[in-house]
């Protein structure tokens, strides 16, 4: 929820400031978060790994269990934080922004281990999943911008224009 709110705030800031880069970052963050979450919940239900607080070992799996105590793998917080952090890092051109984004995402993962909600491997796998999904979303967005045919309607300053863009 926090990351959706953050992305919505980022989009609003882009709208208010007429900053296309902020709006694009926000939309890519939401897209990445949605795609990664779909994969996340599929894996959680299929794997059924016991959480540390259950008293079971890290090798205890209960496939297709529909109880929160068996949804440890992968860490949803790690998936979400790294999917958004990776989009921000991909869109920003500042090493400081990259360090801040990945640093906060790492802290989210570490907190899940500290709070006894996930095994370290859950956080590692979740971080990797979020990162690679976001990389793919950003890559697909770049490819879409680079080639293809786009038909659009632009309205600005009381004028309307039909645009056709062909890029190859």
N, C-alpha and C positions, 0 to 999 in steps of 0.2 A: 503494500500500500504506500509506503514511504517513497519508493522509487517511482511509482505511477504519479504521485503528487509532485515529486521533483521534476519528472518529465513534463507534466502539465504546466508547472511553473516556468520551466525552461521555454516551452512553446509560447506561453503568454508573454514572457520577456521578449521573445523573438517577434511576436505580433506587435507589441507596444513599440519596440525599437526598430521595427521594420528590418529585422536581421534574418535573412534567409538561412544562414548557417545555423543559428540557434534553433530555428523551427525544424530544419532538417535533422539536426542532432536529436531533438526531442522525439520526432516521429520515428527515426531509426531506433532509438532507445526503446520505445514502446513496441515496435515490431520485433526487435530482438528479444525483449522480455517475454512477449507472447509466444514466439516460436520456441524459445528455450523452455518455457513453462510447460508447453504441451509435451515436449520430449521428456522433461523432468517427471511429470506425473505418470506418464506411461512406464518409465523405468521404475519409479517408486512402487507402483502397484505390482508390476511383474516380479521385481526382485524380492520385496518383502523383507528387507534386512532389519533385524532388531536394533533398536536404539540402545545406547550404552546404559541408560537408566533402568532398563528392564532387568538387568542382572545377567542377561545372556551374553555370549561372547560375540566378537566381531564376525565370526564365521556362522552365525545363526541366521538362517533365512527362512521365511514363511511366504513363499510365492502366492500372489493374489490375495493376500490378507488385506482386509479393509479396516485396519485399525492403525491409528496414528503411531502407536508404539512399534509398528513394523514398517514404517516409511522412512528409514534412516538414509538410504542410498538412492540418489545423491542428495547433498544438502541443498535445499531450496533457497536458503539465504545466500549461499555461495553462488549458485546458478544465477540468481537475480542480480546480485551485486556485480558479478563479473560480466554479465551480459551488458549491463548499462555502462560500467566502467570502460569496457573495451570500445564501445561505440564512442564514448567521450574521447578516449585516447586516440581513436582512429580519426575523429573529426578535428580535434585540436592540433595545433602545430606548435605546442609548447611542452617541453620535457617536464616542466613543473606541474602542468595540468595532468600529464600522464602519471607522474609519481603520486600526486594527490588522489587521483581516481583509483589507481590500483592499490594504493595504501589503504584507503577507506574500505575497499572491497576485501582486502586481506584481513583487516580488523573484524569485519562482519563474519568471515569464516572462522577466525580464531575464537571469536566469542561463542560460536556454536559448539566448539570443542570444549572450551572452558566451562560452559553451562551444562555439559554432559548430555547434550542433545544429539551429537553426531560423533562418529569416529573420525579420525584424521583423514582416512582414505575417502570418506563420504565428502568431506570438504574439498579435498584435492580433485576428486572426480567431478564434483559440482562446479568448481572453479574452471576446470578445463572445458567442461561442457558449455558453460556460459560464455567463455572466451571464444571458443571455436564457432558457436552459433552466431555470435555478434560479428566475428570476422567475416563469416559467409554472408550475413545480411548486408554488411557494408560493401563487400565485394560485389554482390548482386546489384546493389544500388549504383555503384560506380559504373558497372557495365551498362546498366539501363541508361545512365546519363551519356555514355560515350557513343552508343549506336542505336539505330532504330528510327522509326517514323513516329512523330508525335503531332497530334492535332489538338489545338487548344483554343479556348475563348478567353481573351484578356479584356478586362474592364478596368480602366484607370482614367482619372481626370475627366469623366463624362464621355469618354470615347470607348468604343467597342472595336475589337479586332479579332478576326479569325486567323490563327497562325498554323502553319504547317512547317514542321521541322524534320528534315531528313539528315541523319548523321550516319556515317559509315567509316 
